Amino acid sequence: MSDPTPDPTPDPSDPMPDPSDPAPDPSGPTPDSLDRRLETIARHPFRAKFHLRGRDRATAELSGPSTMRWHAYDLIAKRLAPAEPYKDGKQTPYRGHPVFVAQHATATCCRTCLERWHQIPKGRELSRAERAYVVGVICRWIEREVAAGGR
């Protein structure tokens, strides 16, 4: 299968997320709420193209969930959490780490997507609860991809 075509800027014609989906819960997301959110996002054609393949899949399988979670926290803290991330909208590669692929699949790749799909506003640093939510979304997507096996 071919790799997804890079889309560095969000398309204004993208369908808006379902307003009935709840905003991030400060007490922490549940697997069911994450699954509902992921299913909504996966209906978008651009997001649906992303899957773990090759080296990224092998990394996720060999590293395990706790290592993936640690990597996600680290990458989010450096690349997404600041109020104005460096090169926002272009800071997340399309491959090279399972977390990067997951960020595009889950619309947690830049602050614009985070605001559009997860109702987390731009222009301020992410709170601890918001970071935990983003990591939860990413890690849940990776878990589901690994569980689904190769495509």
N, C-alpha and C positions, 0 to 999 in steps of 0.2 A: 504494500500500500504506500501511497505517497505521503510525504510529510505535509502538515497543514501549511497553507500559505500564510506568511506573516501578515498581521493586521495591526500595525503599531498604533493606529488611532481608532478609537471606537467609532462605529458607524452610527450616525444620528437616526438612521432608519431601523436600528436594532429594536426588536420588541422590548418593551419595558418589562421588568420582572412583575410577577403576579403580586398585586398589593395586598392580597390576603396572606402572603408569606410573612411571618413575623420578623421584625428586626432582631439583631443579635440580642440574646438574653444574657444580661450581665452575670447570672448565676452559672452560665455555661450551657453550651448546646447539648441536646440529647442526640443520640444516633438517629432517632426517627426524624427529628427536626432537620438534622443535617441531610438525611436522605431525601426529604421533601425538597429542600433547597437545591440539592444537586440535581434532582430530577427536573426541576423547573429550568435550571441553567442549561442542562443537557439538551433541552428542546431547541435551543438556539443552534442553527446549523454550524456556525463557526466553532462554538464550544464543543459540539458533538464530535468533531474531527479528532480531538485529542485522546490518545490512549498511550499507555506505557508499552514501549516496544524495545527490543534489542537491549542495549547496554543499560538504558534507564530502567527497564523492567528487572533486569538481573540485579542491578544495584538495590532496588527496593526489596526484592526477594531475599537477597543475601544479607542486607543490613538489618532488616527487621523493623517493626513498628516503632520501637523506642528510639532507635537511631534516626529514623526518618523524622520523628517528632522533634528531636533535638536539632537536626539540620533545618527543619522548617522554622523553628523559633529563631535560630541564628540568622537565616536568610531574611525573614520578615523583619527582624529588628534592624538589620542593616539596609535593606532595599525598599521597604514599604512603610515602616512605622514612622519615619520622620515626617514632620508637617509638610515639607516640600522635598520629597526624595530626589536625589540626583538623577537626571534624565528621566523624570517621571513619564510614563507612557512608552518608554523604550528600555527600561532597566531590566526587564526579565527576558532572558534568552528562551528560545523555543525548545531547546534540548540541552543535554549535558548534565542534567540532574533530575531525578523524579519530581522533586519539589517544583522545579521550573515548569515542567509539563503540567503538573497539577494546578499551578497558579493560572495558567491559561485556560485549562478545562473548567476551573471553578470561578473564573472572573475575579481572581484575587491578584492579578498581575500588576495592576497600577492603581493609583488612587481614584482615577476616573471610573474604572470598572468597579472598584470597591464601593464607590458612592452609588453608582447606577444599580448594581445588582444586590448589594448588601446593606444599603442605606447607612453607610459609614461615611460621614462628611470629610471632604478634603480640607486642607488648610490648617490642620492641627495634628499634633502627634497622636498616634493611636494609643488608647488607654491599655492598661494591662488586660482588661476583659476583652477588648477588641482584638488584641494580639492573640489571646487564647482562642477566641472564636475563629479567626482566620486560620490559625494552625489546625484547629479542629476540622474545619472544612477541607483543608488540603489533605490532612492525614486520613480523613474518612474516604476521600476520593481515591487515594493511593490504596487503602485497604480494599476497597471495592474492586479496583483494577487488578490487584494481585489475586484476590479471591476468584475473579472471573477467568483467570488463566489467560494464555496467549490468544490473540484474536487472529 
